[in-house]
Amino acid sequence: MQTLLKQYINKNYNGERDWFIQEVSQVYNQQRTNQILDLKQYLSGQHKILNKPSYTFNGKEYVPKKIVLQLAKTMVNFTVSYLLSNPITLTGDETVTKAYQSVYKRGRYNSIDFDILDKMCKFGFVVETIYIDQNKNIQSKLLDPADSYPVYDSRSNYIAMIEYYTMDNVDYYTVYTSDTVEEWTNEGGNLKLDATYNNVSGLPIVYHNQDEISNLGRSDLLDMIPILDNLEDLISKTTDAYNHYLTGLPILTGQQLKGDGLPKDIVSAGLVLEYGSSFDFKSNPFDHKGFESIYKTLSSTLLDIANVPAVSMSKTDISNLSEVSIRLLFSLADTKGALNAKFMREGMDLRFDVIRKLLELKGIKFDDDKFDSFDYHFHFARPSNDKEVVENLKILREIGAMSQESTVEDNPYINDAVAEMDRLRSEGSLKIGRKEQI
């Protein structure tokens, strides 16, 4: 890997010492960073509708309604929670699973997994670096996507990672290679190397979803924002139109017998008109059905693109649903969850390899057979008929089609299968046979 990096530096930057500064300044890197910063601004509430200019109505300047819909956050939160609100289950050899269970608990990796998928959905990718802290615990740190610059060669080989940010007008660079970690800064006006460390965990892990153009992923928000912009514009314009519609235009036929024209406050005043005169308000008809049709179409399209079931957003009434009906309603969410699980696995497999290496440095070793038995499973937060699931598990266990350990792992009421198996052993409830009940 170091050889590939040297070849890359020699080919693109003539072997210069400050190659990482030039790499960060590349147009494609700056474009990606600016896009991430724009998405952060959008998530913080800076939407296109807020730039809508004022206009003149009825002879006066009118500030239009600017209704902001933060539905993008809701969509992302649903996507992340659907896959990871239930902690993953670690399975395999007891020695391996207990060691990894301890690492997960001490490193708070369930929370880190949640943050990884959150950043992946919002920005397309996120970078995780794994290390051993001062207390000899294995920990992970997520780099801000706006500060992360993965380096790929012409054959899409991942060869280095650059973390770059500015604080108090001072630039800070952390260059990760497969063997070393270098910290650079231009404090004082000159570029200097502050520190160099051995990199025992290898290159940071890049989690990313699918993108047809680049090696890094594509934000899910890019598909939602155009529709949300139209929804915000539609609701804001409709609100303005409705207010204007209520105002109307006063129409008077005939002659007023008393008074000096129409009073400005017509609510508490009266008019005296000659016989045969009339007075009313005229206004354009308000097409509420047209508004409803456009709004429903945009809302439905948004839910389809985000793979969020309409029932989850209170757009559909349900009652007396079977397990099959629930699966059909959440089929789009299941599809999105399966894809996100695939993207997470691509990074988590590398993470578990790194953790194995770090555990060996702490004196905890596994042979290949035990490690190969290790696996992990995601549990979708799909509503389910738990009673029906337990009955199916019971039947499978009684006919000998499922082991007791698999029964515990698939039990909807159990999150930590390893701990539950230990409890069963301590209670003497763990049996071997075909007919015992769970």
C-alpha positions in Angstrom: 0.0 0.0 0.0 2.9 2.4 0.8 4.3 1.6 -2.6 1.1 2.6 -4.3 0.9 5.8 -2.4 4.5 6.7 -3.3 3.7 6.0 -7.0 0.6 8.2 -6.7 2.5 11.1 -5.1 5.3 10.9 -7.7 2.9 10.7 -10.6 0.5 13.5 -9.6 2.6 15.8 -7.4 6.2 15.1 -8.4 7.0 13.6 -5.0 6.5 16.9 -3.2 6.5 17.0 0.5 3.2 19.0 0.8 1.3 16.7 -1.7 -1.6 16.4 0.7 -2.3 20.2 0.6 -2.6 20.0 -3.2 -4.7 16.9 -2.9 -7.2 18.6 -0.6 -7.3 21.6 -3.0 -8.3 19.5 -6.0 -11.5 20.7 -7.7 -13.5 17.5 -7.2 -12.6 17.5 -3.5 -13.7 21.1 -3.0 -16.9 20.4 -4.9 -17.7 17.5 -2.6 -16.9 19.5 0.5 -19.0 22.4 -0.6 -21.9 20.1 -1.3 -21.6 18.6 2.2 -21.6 22.1 3.7 -24.7 23.0 1.7 -26.5 19.9 3.0 -25.5 20.8 6.6 -27.0 24.3 6.0 -30.2 22.7 4.7 -30.5 20.4 7.7 -30.1 23.4 10.0 -33.1 25.0 8.4 -31.6 27.2 5.6 -34.0 26.3 2.8 -34.5 27.8 -0.6 -37.9 29.1 0.3 -36.4 31.6 2.8 -34.8 33.5 -0.2 -38.2 34.2 -1.7 -38.3 38.0 -2.3 -41.1 40.4 -1.1 -43.7 41.7 -3.7 -46.3 44.4 -4.0 -50.0 43.5 -3.3 -52.8 46.0 -3.0 -50.4 48.9 -3.3 -48.2 47.8 -0.4 -45.1 45.7 0.0 -46.1 42.2 1.1 -43.7 39.7 2.8 -44.7 36.3 1.5 -45.2 33.3 3.7 -42.0 31.1 4.0 -43.0 27.8 5.4 -40.1 25.4 6.1 -40.7 21.7 6.2 -38.0 19.7 8.0 -39.2 16.4 6.6 -35.8 15.5 5.3 -34.6 14.9 8.9 -37.7 12.8 9.6 -37.0 10.6 6.5 -33.4 10.1 7.5 -34.2 9.4 11.1 -36.7 6.7 10.0 -34.2 5.1 7.6 -31.5 4.9 10.3 -33.9 3.8 13.1 -35.5 1.1 10.9 -32.2 -0.7 10.6 -30.4 0.1 13.9 -32.9 1.1 16.6 -32.6 -2.6 17.6 -29.0 -3.4 18.5 -27.2 -5.9 16.2 -26.9 -9.5 17.5 -23.4 -11.0 17.6 -23.3 -14.8 16.9 -20.7 -17.5 16.6 -18.1 -19.1 18.9 -18.7 -18.2 22.5 -15.2 -17.0 23.1 -15.2 -14.7 20.1 -18.7 -13.3 20.7 -17.9 -12.5 24.3 -14.7 -10.7 23.4 -16.5 -8.7 20.8 -19.5 -8.1 23.0 -17.1 -6.5 25.6 -15.5 -4.3 22.9 -18.9 -3.2 21.7 -20.1 -2.3 25.2 -16.9 -0.5 26.3 -16.6 1.3 22.9 -20.3 2.2 22.7 -20.4 0.8 19.2 -24.2 0.5 19.0 -24.3 4.3 19.2 -21.4 4.6 16.7 -23.2 2.3 14.2 -26.2 4.6 14.4 -24.1 7.7 13.7 -22.4 6.0 10.8 -25.6 5.2 9.0 -26.9 8.7 9.8 -23.9 10.3 8.2 -24.0 7.9 5.3 -27.6 8.8 4.5 -27.0 12.5 4.9 -23.7 12.9 3.1 -23.0 9.6 1.3 -20.0 8.5 3.3 -18.3 8.7 6.6 -14.8 7.6 7.9 -14.1 5.6 11.0 -10.7 5.4 12.6 -10.1 2.7 15.3 -7.5 2.9 18.1 -6.6 1.8 21.6 -7.2 4.6 24.2 -5.2 5.3 27.4 -7.3 2.8 29.3 -6.4 0.0 26.8 -10.0 0.0 25.5 -10.7 -0.3 21.8 -12.5 2.9 20.6 -13.6 4.4 17.3 -13.7 8.0 16.2 -15.8 9.2 13.2 -14.3 11.9 11.1 -16.5 14.8 9.9 -17.3 14.1 6.2 -16.6 17.8 5.4 -13.1 17.3 6.8 -12.4 13.9 5.2 -10.5 13.4 1.9 -10.0 9.7 1.0 -7.3 9.2 -1.6 -7.8 6.7 -4.5 -5.4 5.9 -7.3 -6.3 5.5 -10.9 -7.4 1.9 -10.3 -9.7 2.9 -7.4 -7.3 1.5 -4.8 -7.8 3.2 -1.4 -4.3 4.3 -0.5 -4.5 7.1 2.1 -6.8 9.4 4.1 -6.4 13.1 4.8 -8.3 14.9 7.5 -8.1 18.7 7.0 -9.8 21.5 9.0 -9.1 25.1 9.9 -9.3 26.6 13.4 -8.3 30.2 14.4 -6.8 30.7 10.9 -4.5 27.7 11.4 -4.7 24.7 9.0 -4.4 21.2 10.5 -3.7 18.1 8.4 -3.7 14.5 9.6 -2.4 12.1 7.0 -3.3 8.4 7.5 -1.3 5.8 5.6 -1.3 2.1 6.0 1.8 2.3 8.4 1.9 5.8 9.8 -0.2 8.7 11.0 1.3 12.2 10.4 0.1 15.4 12.0 0.9 18.6 10.0 0.1 22.3 10.7 1.0 25.7 9.3 0.9 27.4 12.7 3.5 30.3 12.6 3.2 30.6 8.9 5.3 27.6 7.8 4.2 24.1 7.2 5.7 21.7 9.8 5.4 18.1 10.9 4.1 18.1 14.5 4.1 14.4 15.2 4.3 10.9 13.6 2.7 7.7 15.0 2.8 4.1 14.1 -0.6 3.1 12.6 -1.4 -0.3 14.1 -5.0 -0.4 12.8 -4.3 0.4 9.2 -6.2 2.9 7.0 -9.4 4.4 8.4 -12.5 2.6 7.3 -14.7 4.4 4.7 -18.4 3.6 4.9 -20.3 4.7 1.8 -23.5 3.9 -0.1 -23.8 3.4 -3.8 -22.8 6.1 -6.4 -22.6 5.4 -10.1 -19.9 8.1 -10.6 -17.4 8.2 -7.8 -15.8 5.9 -5.3 -17.7 7.7 -2.5 -21.4 7.5 -1.9 -24.3 9.9 -2.8 -26.4 11.7 -0.2 -30.1 10.5 0.0 -31.0 14.1 0.6 -30.1 15.1 -3.0 -33.2 13.1 -4.1 -35.5 14.5 -1.5 -34.6 18.2 -1.5 -36.1 19.1 -5.0 -39.4 17.6 -4.0 -39.4 19.3 -0.6 -38.6 22.6 -2.2 -41.7 22.3 -4.4 -43.8 21.3 -1.4 -42.6 24.3 0.6 -43.2 26.6 -2.4 -46.7 25.1 -2.9 -47.8 25.5 0.7 -46.4 29.0 1.0 -48.0 30.2 -2.2 -51.3 28.6 -1.3 -51.3 30.2 2.1 -50.6 33.6 0.5 -53.3 33.0 -2.1 -55.8 32.0 0.5 -55.2 35.2 2.6 -55.6 37.3 -0.5 -58.8 35.4 -1.4 -60.3 36.2 2.0 -59.6 39.9 1.5 -61.5 40.2 -1.8 -62.4 43.3 -3.7 -65.5 45.3 -2.5 -68.0 46.0 -5.3 -70.7 48.7 -4.9 -73.5 49.3 -7.4 -75.7 52.4 -7.0 -75.2 55.4 -4.8 -74.4 55.7 -1.2 -77.0 57.9 0.6 -75.0 58.7 3.7 -71.2 58.8 4.5 -68.0 59.7 2.7 -67.2 56.5 0.8 -66.6 53.0 2.0 -65.3 52.9 5.6 -61.8 51.4 6.1 -63.0 49.1 8.8 -66.1 47.6 7.3 -66.6 45.0 10.1 -68.0 47.5 12.6 -69.7 49.9 10.2 -72.8 50.0 8.1 -73.7 51.3 4.7 -76.8 53.3 3.6 -77.6 52.7 0.0 -80.3 53.9 -2.3 -83.0 51.5 -3.4 -81.8 48.9 -6.0 -78.1 49.3 -5.0 -76.0 46.3 -4.0 -72.7 45.7 -2.2 -70.6 42.5 -2.0 -67.0 41.2 -2.3 -65.6 39.7 -5.4 -62.6 37.4 -5.5 -61.0 34.7 -7.6 -62.2 31.2 -6.7 -59.9 29.2 -4.5 -59.2 25.7 -6.1 -58.6 23.7 -3.0 -59.0 20.4 -4.9 -56.2 21.3 -7.2 -54.0 22.1 -4.2 -54.8 18.7 -2.6 -54.1 16.8 -5.8 -50.6 18.4 -6.2 -49.8 18.1 -2.5 -50.7 14.4 -2.4 -48.7 13.7 -5.5 -45.6 15.4 -4.2 -46.0 13.8 -0.8 -46.5 10.3 -2.3 -43.4 10.8 -4.5 -41.3 11.9 -1.6 -42.3 8.8 0.4 -41.5 6.5 -2.5 -38.1 8.1 -3.1 -37.2 7.9 0.6 -38.5 4.3 0.9 -40.7 5.4 3.8 -44.1 3.6 4.2 -47.1 5.9 4.1 -48.4 4.2 7.2 -45.4 5.4 9.2 -46.1 9.0 8.3 -49.9 8.7 9.2 -50.8 8.9 5.5 -52.8 5.6 5.6 -55.4 4.2 8.0 -54.9 0.6 9.0 -56.6 -2.0 11.2 -56.4 -5.7 11.8 -53.3 -6.4 9.8 -51.7 -9.8 9.6 -48.0 -10.5 9.6 -48.0 -10.8 5.8 -49.9 -7.5 5.4 -47.4 -5.7 7.5 -44.5 -7.1 5.4 -46.2 -5.8 2.3 -46.7 -2.4 3.7 -43.1 -2.2 4.8 -41.6 -3.8 1.6 -40.0 -0.6 0.4 -38.5 0.0 3.9 -37.2 -3.6 3.9 -35.6 -3.0 0.5 -33.9 0.1 1.7 -32.9 -1.6 5.0 -31.3 -4.5 3.1 -29.3 -2.1 1.0 -28.2 -0.1 4.0 -27.3 -3.4 5.8 -25.1 -4.3 2.8 -23.3 -0.9 2.9 -22.8 -1.2 6.6 -21.5 -4.8 6.3 -18.8 -3.7 3.8 -17.3 -1.4 6.5 -18.1 -3.5 9.6 -16.4 -6.6 8.2 -13.2 -4.5 8.0 -13.8 -3.1 11.4 -14.0 -6.6 13.0 -10.8 -7.5 11.2 -9.1 -4.5 12.8 -10.5 -5.2 16.2 -9.2 -8.8 15.9 -5.7 -7.3 15.3 -6.0 -4.9 18.2 -7.2 -7.7 20.5 -4.1 -9.7 19.6 -2.0 -6.8 20.8 -3.8 -7.1 24.1 -3.1 -10.8 24.2 -6.5 -12.1 23.1 -6.2 -14.4 20.1 -8.6 -16.6 18.2 -7.8 -19.3 15.6 -9.3 -18.9 12.1 -12.0 -21.5 12.7 -13.4 -19.7 15.7 -13.2 -16.3 14.0 -14.8 -17.6 10.8 -17.8 -18.7 12.9 -18.4 -15.1 14.1 -21.2 -13.2 12.4 -23.7 -10.5 13.2 -27.3 -9.8 12.3 -29.5 -6.7 11.9 -33.0 -6.6 13.1 -35.4 -4.3 11.3 -37.8 -2.2 13.4 -40.7 -3.5 11.4 -44.0 -3.8 13.4 -44.7 -7.5 13.9 -47.0 -9.9 15.6 -44.6 -11.1 18.2 -47.1 -13.8 19.4 -47.2 -15.3 15.9 -43.3 -15.2 15.6 -42.9 -17.0 19.0 -45.5 -19.7 18.0 -43.5 -20.3 14.8 -40.3 -20.6 16.7 -41.9 -23.0 19.1 -43.1 -25.2 16.2 -39.7 -25.2 14.5 -38.0 -26.1 17.8 -40.4 -28.9 18.6 -39.9 -30.6 15.2 -36.1 -30.3 15.5 -35.7 -27.8 12.6 -34.0 -25.2 14.8 -31.4 -25.2 17.5 -32.1 -23.6 20.9 -29.4 -21.1 20.2 -31.0 -20.0 17.0 -34.3 -19.9 18.7 -32.9 -17.5 21.3 -31.3 -15.4 18.5 -34.5 -15.0 16.6 -36.7 -14.4 19.7 -38.2 -10.9 19.3 -38.0 -10.3 23.1 -34.2 -10.9 23.3 -31.5 -8.5 22.1 -28.4 -10.0 23.7 -28.4 -13.7 22.6 -25.0 -14.4 24.2 -26.1 -13.2 27.7 -29.4 -15.0 27.4 -27.6 -18.3 26.6 -25.5 -17.8 29.7 -28.6 -17.2 31.8 -30.2 -20.4 30.5 -27.1 -22.4 31.3 -27.0 -21.0 34.8 -30.6 -21.9 35.3 -30.1 -25.3 33.9 -32.7 -24.7 31.2 -30.4 -25.4 28.3 -31.3 -28.8 27.0 -30.6 -31.0 24.0 -33.5 -32.7 22.4 -36.3 -32.4 20.0 -39.6 -32.0 21.9 -38.7 -29.5 24.6 -40.6 -26.3 24.5 -39.2 -22.8 24.6 
